[in-house]
Amino acid sequence: MLEKVLAEVEEQCRAERVPMLGPDKAKLLASCVEKAKPNLIVECGTAIGYSGLWILRVLKTLGTGRLITVEIEDANAQRARANFESAGVADLVDSRIGDASEVLKTIQDPVDFLFLDNNKDGYHACFQAIESRLTNPATLVADNVGRAEQMADYLEHVRSHYESETHWFESRRRPGRRDGMEVSIYRR
């Protein structure tokens, strides 16, 4: 069922031009989750649940872990919740609505994995909001780093303080354009 819902959500994203990772980036995200085997993942920027479904598929396979996902737009969050329910993974996810940098301040549990895919200029604020709850080590993944000027403060911080690597991808929608994901290992 999860595979069917994931394919449907990908199709909806393409048809409605809802921002999504796409399969290439989603595979990198999934491999990072597989490697980290996290107990708790926090995702900033749910949209309608595409990346969350990729994350939840890995957690289901691992048989451990849960996801807290944060979306600022209520209508998107409701669609994502319905998609998680249809895919049979709603029990593994806590979907929250609001500004991620504020919602993250309310999370009290240790966070093993942070995925940033919300407003690009808010990445550093989100990192700062959750930093005191990050485990040692924790995995940090940030999407859209091809637009580095919008998240310069975040990238400067992770690249100068932690083991950090940029993974580049060719755009499927805009041939000749590249975008990237930054994977960092947070250590105190």
N, C-alpha and C positions, 0 to 999 in steps of 0.2 A: 504494500500500500504506500509506503514512504516514497519509493521510486516513482510511482505513478503521480503522486502529489507534487514531488519535486519537479518532474517534467512539466506538469500543468502550470506550476508557479513560474518556471522559467519562460514558458510560452506567454503567460500573462504579462510578465515583466517586459518581454520583447514587444508585444502588441501594444501595451499601454505606455511604453517608454519609462517604466519604473527603473530607477538605477539598481543595478545588481552586479555582483562580482563577475558573473559568467563562469563557465565550466573550468577554464584554465586556472584562474585565480582561486576558485573554490577548491580545486584539487590541492593547491599549495596550502590553503587554510586547513583542509582536512588532514593533510600529512603533518602539519604542525600540531594539530590536536592529537593525532595518533601518537606522535613522538612524546608529547608532554604528559599524556594520560592525566589530565587535570580533574580535580574534584569539583571545582567551580570555575566556569567561564563567564565573563561579563562581556556582552556585545553592546556597543553603542551604535545605534542605527539599524533598527530591525527591518524597515520598509515593510514588505508583505511576507517576509520570512524566508527568502531564498537562502541566504547564507546561514541562517539559523537551522534550516533543514539539513544542510550539509554538516554542520557541527553536530546536530542531534543524531544524525545517522552514525557518526563515529562514536559518540557516547553510547548509543544503543549497542553497537558492536563490542565496545570495550566492556559493557555491563557495569559501568560506573560513571559518575559525574553528572552535573546538571548545568543548565544554562540560565543566566539572568540576562534578558535582552531588553533594551530600552529604546523606545521610539517616541519622538516628540508629537507626531500626528496621530490623533486618536483613530481616525478611519483606517490608516495603515496598520496600526497595532491590532485593531479588531480583525482585519483580514488575516494578519499573521497568526493570531490565536486560532482562527477557524482552520487555517492551513495546518497548524501543528496538531490540532484535534483530528482532522481528516487523515493525517499521516500516522496517527497512533503514537505520537511522542509528547503529547501535552503534559504528561506526568513528569517529564524531565525538564520542563521549561517554566520559568517565572517571567511573564511578560509585563513590563512596567511602562507607564506612559509619563512623559515629561522631558524636561531638559536634562540630558545625560549628565552634565557636570554637576547638577543638583541632585539627581536621583542617586548617583554613585556615592555621594556623601552619606546616604542612608544605609548602605550595605555594610553589615558588620562582620560577615564571615570572611575567612581568608580566601583570597582570589589567586588562582594559579595561572590564569590566562586572560588577557585583555585583548579584545578585538575592536579596533577603532575604524568605523565606517560611517560616521555621522558628519556634521558640518566640519569641514577641514580645519577651519581656524579655531575649532574647539578641542582639538586633540590634546594639546598640552594641558588645558583646564581639566579635561577628563582624567588624564594621567595623574595630575596633582590631587584630584578629588579621591582617587582610589589608592594612591601610592602607599599609604600607611597600612593598607590591608593586603598588599601584594606579598605573596610567599617568596621565599628565598631558595631557589630562583623562581621566577615567573616568566612566562612567555608573553611578549607583546607583539601584536601584529597590527600594522596600520595600512589601510588601503589608500589608493590614489596618490601615492607619493610622487607621481609624475608632476603633480601640481605643488611642488615643494614650497613655493613662496607662500602658499596659504597655510602651511603648517611648519614654517621655518623654526619656530621656537621648540616645537616637539622634536623635530628631526635633529636639530642642534643638540638637544639634551640627550636623546638616546644614542646618537652617534658618538658623542664625546664621553659618555659615562658607561656604556654597556657594549657587549658584543652585539654588533648590529650588521645586518646584511640586506641589501636592496635586491629584489627579484623583479626583473623587467619582463613585460608582456606586450606583444603587439596588439593593438586595438582591432577587434573583429568588426566593430561598427565603423571605424574611421581608419582605413588602411594607411599605413605610413606613420601613424601616431602610436606612441608607446605610453604605457602607464606602469606603475610599479607598486609593489607591496614591500614594506619594511618589516623585517622580522628581527626582533631584539630579545636578548635574554637579560632580564632584570636581575641584578644582584645587589644586595645591600653593601 
